């Protein structure tokens, strides 16, 4: 499965990423985990190798790739990760500040993959969000 979190609102995107990782770690007793920044040289190859290497002690793998949409060659990305969508042992969690998922990566929006957009708020939405966050932290504004 591939889960894609994208959009310019990095605060909510990072918060959701943390929630997903925490939930994933709670549900898995043995897990191989890797965090990669796609803008680093050889990052996608490291992710591909990690996912393709059998593990003796872990029954599932989680790879988090930051900058996975804007920082990569889309054709190459699709070529090496499209087959992850059907994997039950591997989860690819993508996080990127891109406003849109490019047409070349439209497979990320197809089931069983999941996507969630984190667009910037309009003025009313931002005020409401700040109030909600303040209330959840017992802060009076």
C-alpha angles and dihedrals in degrees: 000000000000121000115194123196112185142161140085096276097095095173096062092036092055091045091053091046090055092049092050093048092048091050092046092051092048093054098045122069096188117031138164109212133191132175117200136177108217091211091066116096112265093006097135091047090053090051092047092049092047092051093044097049114092115236124220098201108025124072096197140029132215122194121185114197118190120201087019097151107035098033101053145068100258096210093052092045092053092046095055102035108033091090091059089077091077097041118112093187099051133056123189114201114194125194123184140154092225115131093218139022106242120241090246089062097044089123086077088071094050122098134292085032119086129217132186125186123213104196123176115270125246115236096272092045092050093051091049092048093050091049091050093049092047091050093049089053094044092244120148116214 
